[in-house]
Amino acid sequence: MSEEDENQQFDRGSVLSIFGSDRMEDFMALGFALILALYVYVSN
């Protein structure tokens, strides 16, 4: 592994996540955003 490759890697902080994978976290965030948008749409 060269120095250039090491500099491009970074820690995303996934250790602090309650989800096992980033994909599951993304889908949960998308679902929450859709529910919130639907609530705002219906309440007005």
N, C-alpha and C positions, 0 to 999 in steps of 0.2 A: 504494500500500500504506500503510495507516494504522499508527500506532504500536501500536495494539492487536494487529494481525495480526503485527507483528514480535516482540512480546513472547511470543506463543503458540508461535512456532517454536523448535525446539531441535535441537541436534546429537545424534544418537543414537550417534555413534561408529562408524558403519558403515564408515568408512575403515579401521578396524583389523580388520574382519572378513575371514576368508579366503573367504567366500562372496560371490557376485555379488549376491544378493538376500536380503532379510530373510526371505522366504517359504522359501527353501531352507535357511537357517539354522534356522528354526523346525521344519521337517520333520526335519532331521538331529537336532536336540535331542529331538524326539518319538520318533524311532526309537531313539536311544541310551537314553532313559528306558524304553521298552518292552522293549528287550533286557536292561537292568539289572533291571527288575521280573521278567521271565521267569527270569533267572538266580537271583534271590533266591527266587522261588517254587519252582523245581525243586530248588535246593540244600537246602531245608529239609524 
